[in-house]
């Protein structure tokens, strides 16, 4: 049923040119593969400031005040309303995104950022309940500061090429999938939680055929001057994962674990003794998430006789592993 709703929603989308870029940003034309397998154009705006500038070869450069901006097609709201996914008044769209930024002249090459936000659109109906208008599904998401090292040539920051994202937890049940592009959006639309994935890469082409790749231009460039002092890059904060759950509550075969992320984007896995499998997560700094685990039949059978102490373990790339023993009944 959900796939039929997605197909109907996306079938209503027409192919139109992207809006012009906002002042002070660089817009990169992207071709994006939506959940229905159709490629559609979408403008991806990136901005940021590289400091200091200019720098000596080998100096540290920090990309600060960076952000990514996209505006989803206005007719998406109208189509969602027609299918009953979106309602009159305020509608919440929870979105996660992964963006790869490249600086080819640096040893870092490409860095990937996991982002999370909530977008709102307000729909107005006429007296008979027919769609009249909606506010833009328009969002700008800050990108955490990042450290780079200058080479012998100017440092140009761009949207990375296709194929530079790692697997991301955006499958239908939260499993990992491999994006084809360098910017990936996974949105939950409406109160029914309809998932929509948009896999984007710099290039042109719409329809069922793969797009023609293109190289994104730099949205920020840091010059090189051998005469200025070498600058050591500042130490950036490491991610901190927090296990918020203090008591496990079981409902049949299911048990929930709440986690949070601080200081920098977090990505890793959570495991619970007796669960069928560990679950991946990807959170922006300051975000929270509740993961739902399925216990094995053997564990459920044992719990009917007596409670047991299990280990909840949260790992994160670049973060200290958190492990806690909790009683499960």
Number of C-alpha atoms within 10 A of each C-alpha: 6 11 12 10 15 19 14 16 22 19 12 14 15 10 13 11 10 16 11 8 15 10 7 11 17 21 26 23 21 27 29 30 26 18 17 18 15 17 24 24 23 27 23 23 21 27 22 22 18 23 17 16 17 20 26 24 21 19 20 20 26 20 20 17 14 17 16 21 18 17 16 14 18 16 17 19 26 23 19 20 20 16 14 13 20 24 22 19 12 14 18 16 20 17 19 21 24 21 22 22 20 23 23 18 17 21 12 13 14 19 16 18 22 21 23 22 16 13 16 17 20 17 20 17 15 10 8 6 10 13 18 12 16 20 13 18 18 14 16 14 16 18 22 19 18 20 17 23 22 28 18 15 15 21 26 19 27 23 28 26 23 20 14 21 23 16 12 21 19 24 13 12 7 13 13 16 13 14 24 19 25 24 29 24 21 22 22 17 20 20 12 11 14 16 20 19 22 23 25 28 32 27 22 18 16 18 14 12 11 15 20 12 16 16 15 20 15 18 19 19 18 20 18 20 16 13 10 13 11 15 16 11 18 12 9 13 12 15 20 22 29 18 18 13 16 12 12 16 14 16 10 9 14 14 17 16 20 16 18 19 23 18 15 22 28 28 23 17 16 23 20 24 18 17 21 15 14 15 19 20 22 25 24 25 21 15 16 18 14 13 16 13 21 19 19 15 13 11 15 19 11 12 14 9 9 9 12 13 11 16 15 18 17 25 21 21 15 15 18 14 16 15 16 13 14 16 13 18 16
